[in-house]
Amino acid sequence: MRKLLLSASALLVLFACQNEDGVSNADDKGTLKRGCAAHEVHERQLAEDPTLALRMNEIEDFTQRAIAENRLVNGKIVIPVVVNVLYKTAAENISLAQIQSQIDVLNQDFTATNSDWNQVPTLFSGVKSNVDITFELDAVNRKLTNKPSWGTKDLMKKASKGGLDPTSPSSKLNIWVCTIGGGILGYAQFPGGPAATDGVVIDSRYFGLSGQANFPYNLGRTATHEVGHWLNLRHIWGDATCGNDQVADTPAHNAPNYGVPAYPHYSTCAGQPVEMTMNYMDYTDDRGMYMFTNGQKSRINATFVAGGPRNGFAQP
């Protein structure tokens, strides 16, 4: 099993398309592509809370023990979702139908009922997994604001800054939908972070089935990826060249993949494995990602067992 406790510099991972300094992650044709602007945000959170690295390493140790001991969740996992919509324009005030479409996508992707599930290559058929988690829309909160964009400093999560405070974050997944700015698609907080900022942020243009105008990020997979982080999954390349995502059955990746890579796409890491570019924790286009693995399911499951950081969501 490829596993090591995470270093402090790899503990918080976000999903973005441009960093806060405005450095573009567009390709040479000007097409927006997924990227990561995690470093500045992570450094800020560590400075604000010096115990963060210790807490997350404790969670990692618990996770590895729970996996090794094959601990199971006592009951089913149904996650109530509170969607917090912050809007300045009518377009940002997304419809209830669009919100429900995102809940539907999460349910499909986390129960392996997505229509592209059958595209998983034979090479990975033995490890593809039904994570077996469902999501239910619990509430929608809306707030008119005067902010054109919110950035990545969690201001949208604070009523005192014009945003919306989270609702019961120990038992409900809060998703903030707003214009983030800088080309950023969304970001998430791992288990172990502050309760006051716990949840996921998604740009309104990439939330749910958002229309062809937002192609290639119009199929709701930004939220699938971010909820994966919220459930303690790392990027599949481990945020380093041939890095470690703490999952045994995902192949080593050189780096993030973009677009929809032709299969098979070989890594130059040890053994030259075929990269699992269709995994939700890579950076491919929405239509290019459509699977989790058994190992990722085990990691997610460990967050819900007794003593796990998301145990409040398990229903007896």
Buried (B, 14 or more C-beta within 10 A) or exposed (E): EBBEBBEBBBBBBBBBBBBBEEEBBEEEEEEBBBBBBBBBBBEBBBEEBEEBBEBBBBBBEBBBEBBEEEBEBEEEBEBBBBBBBBBBEEEBBBEEEBBBBBBBBBBBBBBBEBEBBEEBBEEBEEBBBEBBBBBEBBEBBEBEBEBEEBBBBBBBBBEEEBBBBBBBBEEBBBBBBBBBBBBBBBBBBBBBBBEEBBBBBBBBBBBBBBEEEBEBBBBBBBBBBBBBBBBBBBBBBBBBEBBBBBBBBBBBBBBBBBBBBEEEBEBEBEEEBBBBBBBBBBBBBBBBBBBBBBBBBBBBBBBBBEEBBBBEBBEE
